[in-house]
Amino acid sequence: MNRIQRIKNTYYAINILYNMGIMVFGGTLYLYMKSIHYSYADINLFLSIFWIVGFITEIPSGVIADTFGRKKTLISSCVIRSTGLFLLFFDWGNMIFLILSAVFTSLGESLRSGTVDSWMIDSIHEEEKDYPFEKVFSNNQVFGTTFSLLAGYVGAQVLGNIDLSYPVLAGAILLLCPMMVAVFFMKEPASRKQKQAGAKAIKNSFHMLAETMKDGFFFLKKDKGFFLICLSFLPLSLIVTGPFNQWQLFFQEGRQSLNTGYILIGVNLFSILGAYFSRKISALSDNKIYILIGSTLCNTLAIIMSVIVHNYLIAISVFFLHVMITASEEIIRYTFLNQNITNENRSTLLSFFNTLEAGTTVIALSLNGLISNLYGIGRAWVAMSVLSIMISIPVYLIVNKVLKRHGLAQEKKIVP
């Protein structure tokens, strides 16, 4: 097995285990929180804290990964996020536990965000400069979703039907598994290894932290094209935030038996289809902005139809279409974003985008929560989808015009 294949296998294994740790409770988390007597407002508070902490910590976490090493950062992510889930497992309606759980789980996610991807890309670049990464991202999505399907089903239909707290406990345990893979198989690229050791290395690392932050913001200021690409991707949060967080509450409302595990299987299967079709959809045009405009329109229509259709099975089927479109669009967006990074501090720049996205999600959560409390979850989904279209289409057109001027509207290879 060559070096590149070992890097990819380690990348896949870490992401599979980490995603399983998240998805095992993904179909029951909000039902569990409701079962321990948290109101919809409390659940919205949990989500808001999660995203606010993410908004604050995304860029610093990327800088930490670029400065102190992706391996150490990932290990910290696993431990911290697992701790957050243990707090939620032992929570029986204590608001302090709820807040701490949101803070720890969000911080753990921020430390992982972009870290494993950056490690994989930089490690492979040492072996082959022009390696094509779109297939790696697509395969990662397919593999991760496949195993997440199994974890989600077991968590919801098996563990959840025994006790709604068990999937949370399983997630806390599973999230410690990728830490072991990182310890034994994840090696820092030679170009990023610290040459100093001991107290001197610790002292110098703080200087490196400041330099990395300075370089990252200098690049953002200099490359307006990358900044505009980030901005053009943000309105999608308005569409997906409600369905992503509330689907189990929406489709379980008024039903006695727990069936979110079966819906979660559909979500995972259609995510796999979305990942598969992403390469075919991406090949339809060199101008990815046009593709993203089309997918946003289709996504909005799917959400509206899932709400207004009164037949339960048809509504779920249309919701699955939304899931497939979103999965495909995420791969196209993420690949396009990576292909327009020309700075070595990839984690910092990816964290910059994730920070903007987290901030947009906080706003979307607030609006969605307000509308949901006043008019219901379904109407909130429709309102947010319409608002997204009103914002995103003009922004896409403006960004496309600017990027064409700079020659960035089409795909280009990553330059390390």
C-alpha positions, 0 to 999 in steps of 0.5 A: 500500500503506497503512502497516499493510500495510507493517508486516505485510509486514515482520513476515511477511518477518522471521519467514519468513526467521528460521524458515527459518534455524532449520528448515533444520537442524531435521530433522537437528540431533540426528542431526548431533550424534550423528554427530560422536560426542556421546552422548545425555547430551551432546545433553541437556546442549546442550538444557539449556544452551540453555534455562537461558541462555534462562531467565536472559536472557529478561526482560533481553532483553525489557527491552533491546528495550523500552529500546534499540529492537526493531530493534537487538535483532533485528539483534543476535539474528541475528548472535549466533544465526548465530555459534552455528551457525557454532561448531556447524558447525566442531565435531567433538566439542569440548565447549567448542564445544558449550557456546558454541554452546548459549549463543550460539543461546539468547541469540540466541533470547532477543533475538528472543523477543517483539521482532518481535511487540511491534514489529508490535503497537505500530507498528500501534497507532499507526495503528489502536488496536483492530486485530484481531491474531488474524488476523495471528498466524494468517497469520504461522503459516501463511506461516512454516510454509509456507516452513519446510516448503521449508527443512526438506525441502531441509535434511534430504533434500537437504543432509543426505543429502550431509553432515549438517553442511550444514544447520547451515551453511545455517542460519547463513547464512539467519539473517543475511537477516532482519537485512537486512530489519530494516536497510532496512524496520523502523522504530521506532514514533514513541512509542518513538524516542529523542529524544536522541543521542550519549553523552548518549543512551547514558548515559540509556539505562541509566536507562531500562533500570532504569525499564523493569524496575521498571515491568514487575515493578510491573505483574506484582505488580499484575495477578495475573490475567496472572501466573496466565494465565502459570502455567496455560500452563506444564504444556504444556511437559511434553508437548511437550518430548520429542516436539519435541526427540526426534522425529527420533531416535525415528522414525529409530532402526533405519533406515538411510536418512534420512527425517526430511525427509519427516516434517518436511514432515508436521510443517509441513503439520499445523502449517499445519492447526493454525494454520487451525483455531485460529480455528475452535477458538477460536470454540467458546467465549469461555472459552479455559481450557475450550478449552485443557483439551480440547486438553491432553487430546487432545494427551496421548492423541495422544502416548501412541498414537504410542508404543504403536502398533507400526505405523510409519505409524500412529504417525507419523500420530498424531504429526502429530495431536499437531503439529496440536493443539499448533500450534492451541493455541499460537496460542490461548494466545499471542493470549489472553496478548497480549489480557491485557497492558495495559502499554506494556512488552509485550516485558518482559511477554512475556519474563517468560512466556517465562522461566517457560516456559524454566524449566519446559522445563529441568525437563522436559528433565532429567526427560525425559533421565533417563527416556529414558536409563533406559527409552527415548524412547517411555516418557519421552514417555508418562510426561511426558504423564501427569505433565502431565495430573496437573498441568495439569487441576487448575491450569487449573480453579483458574486459571479460577475465579480469572480468572472472579472477576476477569472475565479468563477471556474474551477481551478487546481489547488496550489499548495 
